[in-house]
Amino acid sequence: MVNIVGSCNGVFCLSDDVYGKYTERAALWNPSVRKIVNIPCPNFTFTSYGPYIPSLGFGFDSTTDDYKLVRIVYSHFNFGEIRPFVEIYSLRSRGWRKLFYGPGVCDAIVSFSLGEEAFGEMEVPDCLVKKYQFVDVAVFDGSLLLVASFKLTGEGCFTVWMMKEYGVPGSWTKLFDIPDFKSHLKWIRKLVAFRQSGKVLLAKLFGQLVFYDPKTEEIFDTKIWGDAHSFYLDTFVESLVLLNETDEFTEVEASEDNGASEILERLLLVLIHRL
């Protein structure tokens, strides 16, 4: 399954999940200049280490004028005690670098500075600690969001909180919640985006994309279907990043073992299908 890890300055970071969950193949793609750069296989893989839980982050390091992909791998389900393995891919160096073992924390948001290559932690609202099965982070209008769903007690609550002032735990404010998942909003799995009107774009577990108005509690079907985890919405800005890169997609297009071309082809098929 092809996913968009993130985008920055017109460059998309794509991952192709092995067995549906192991992120071992990735590529950088700028559709404006039609260039794609294949990212080599990381050090920590399913073949070499067995089952694991990965987390990816992509961004631009302005201090070194470099694009970086951060990969955090948990080889054990006890997140609080077993420290994860961390490695970074640098576009400038064209390789992975083993960084160190990340912090083993629970019930906190872990941030990572691309420039300093250091971790940080932020507290979450007390009412969310050890209460929900899933807690995700998102961004709206430059502010950090926490999206929690499915209470451990079995209730299907979906709640969204915003940090009004970045880094200040006391500024967490609840935006809205959907208690017990009203019949027409059952199985909400992901918050995709907000509209300026206040409506929220939500993805259901089985792939339906809907708009929800927290004020009126109305729901609007977009008629768009796909994998709930693969939906991604952001503002795209054209750029010339990767313009001078070798066109790997063109040069090795006929190769059967070309991960970059396969990822791009599969992404284009997904986009065409959704259009």
Residue pairs with C-beta under 8 A, 6 or more apart in sequence:
1 16
1 17
1 20
1 227
1 229
1 230
2 14
2 15
2 16
2 17
2 230
2 263
2 266
2 267
2 270
3 14
3 15
3 16
3 17
3 23
3 229
3 230
3 232
4 12
4 13
4 14
4 230
4 232
5 13
5 14
5 15
5 26
5 56
5 57
5 58
5 69
6 12
6 13
6 57
6 58
6 59
7 13
7 58
7 234
7 236
8 58
8 59
8 60
8 67
9 60
9 237
9 239
9 241
10 30
10 31
10 32
10 236
10 237
10 238
10 239
10 241
11 28
11 29
11 30
11 67
11 239
11 241
11 242
12 28
12 29
12 30
12 31
13 26
13 27
13 28
13 29
13 56
13 58
13 69
14 26
14 27
14 28
14 29
14 263
14 264
14 267
15 23
15 25
15 26
15 56
15 263
16 23
16 25
16 26
16 259
16 262
16 263
16 266
17 23
18 24
18 25
18 46
19 46
21 53
21 54
22 45
22 46
22 52
22 54
23 54
23 56
23 71
24 41
24 42
24 45
24 46
25 39
25 41
25 259
25 263
26 39
26 56
26 69
26 89
26 263
27 36
27 37
27 38
27 39
27 259
27 260
27 263
27 264
28 36
28 37
28 39
28 67
28 91
28 242
29 35
29 36
29 37
29 264
29 267
30 36
30 239
30 241
30 242
30 243
32 238
32 239
32 240
33 240
33 241
33 242
33 243
34 247
34 249
35 242
35 243
35 245
35 247
35 249
36 242
36 247
36 248
36 249
36 260
36 261
36 264
37 91
37 242
37 245
37 248
37 260
38 248
38 258
38 259
38 260
39 69
39 89
40 89
40 94
40 95
40 96
42 71
42 87
42 89
42 96
43 87
43 96
43 98
44 52
44 71
44 73
44 75
44 85
44 87
46 52
49 73
49 75
50 75
51 75
52 73
52 74
52 75
53 73
53 74
53 77
54 71
54 72
54 73
54 74
55 71
55 72
55 73
55 74
56 69
56 70
56 71
56 72
57 69
57 70
57 72
57 112
58 67
58 68
58 69
58 70
59 67
59 68
59 70
59 114
60 66
60 67
60 68
60 114
61 67
61 68
61 114
61 115
62 115
63 115
64 92
64 115
65 92
66 90
66 91
66 92
67 90
67 91
67 92
67 241
68 88
68 89
68 90
68 91
68 114
69 88
69 89
70 86
70 87
70 88
70 112
70 114
71 86
71 87
71 88
71 89
71 96
72 84
72 85
72 86
72 102
73 84
73 85
73 86
73 87
74 82
74 84
75 82
75 84
75 85
76 82
79 104
79 105
79 106
80 104
80 105
80 106
81 104
82 104
83 101
83 102
83 103
83 104
84 101
84 102
84 104
85 98
85 101
85 102
86 98
86 99
86 100
86 101
86 102
87 96
87 97
87 98
87 99
88 96
88 97
88 99
88 117
89 95
89 96
89 97
90 97
99 117
102 110
102 119
103 110
103 119
103 121
105 121
107 124
107 129
107 130
108 121
108 122
108 123
108 124
109 121
109 122
109 123
109 124
109 137
109 144
109 146
110 119
110 120
110 121
111 119
111 120
111 121
111 122
112 118
112 119
112 120
113 119
113 120
122 163
122 167
122 169
123 169
124 135
124 146
124 169
124 172
125 146
125 161
125 172
125 174
128 135
128 146
128 148
128 159
128 161
130 152
131 148
131 151
131 152
132 148
132 149
132 150
132 151
132 152
132 157
133 149
133 150
133 151
133 152
134 148
134 149
134 150
134 189
135 146
135 147
135 148
136 146
136 147
136 148
136 190
136 191
137 144
137 145
137 146
137 147
138 144
138 145
138 147
138 191
139 145
140 162
140 193
140 194
141 194
143 162
143 163
143 164
143 166
144 162
144 163
144 166
145 160
145 161
145 162
145 163
145 175
145 191
146 160
146 161
146 162
146 163
146 172
147 158
147 159
147 160
147 161
147 190
147 191
148 157
148 158
148 159
148 160
148 161
149 156
149 157
149 158
149 159
149 188
149 189
150 156
150 157
151 157
155 179
155 180
156 180
156 181
156 186
156 187
157 177
157 178
157 179
157 180
157 181
158 177
158 178
158 181
158 185
158 188
159 174
159 176
159 177
159 178
160 174
160 175
160 176
160 177
160 191
160 200
161 172
161 173
161 174
161 175
162 172
162 173
162 175
163 169
163 171
163 172
163 173
164 171
164 172
164 173
165 171
175 214
176 200
176 214
178 185
178 188
178 212
181 187
181 188
182 217
184 219
185 202
185 210
185 212
185 219
186 204
187 204
187 205
187 206
188 202
188 203
188 204
188 205
189 203
189 204
189 205
189 228
189 229
190 202
190 203
190 228
190 229
190 231
191 200
191 201
191 202
191 203
192 201
192 202
192 203
192 209
192 231
192 232
192 233
193 200
193 201
193 233
194 200
194 201
195 201
195 211
198 213
198 214
198 215
199 211
199 212
199 213
199 220
200 211
200 212
200 213
200 214
201 209
201 210
201 211
201 212
201 222
201 231
201 233
202 209
202 210
202 211
202 212
203 209
203 210
203 226
203 228
203 229
203 231
204 210
204 228
205 228
206 228
207 225
207 226
207 227
207 228
208 221
208 224
208 225
209 222
209 224
209 225
209 226
209 231
210 219
210 220
210 221
210 222
211 219
211 220
211 222
212 218
212 219
212 220
213 219
213 220
224 274
226 270
226 273
226 274
230 270
248 258
248 260
248 261
249 260
249 261
249 264
252 258
252 260
252 261
253 261
255 261
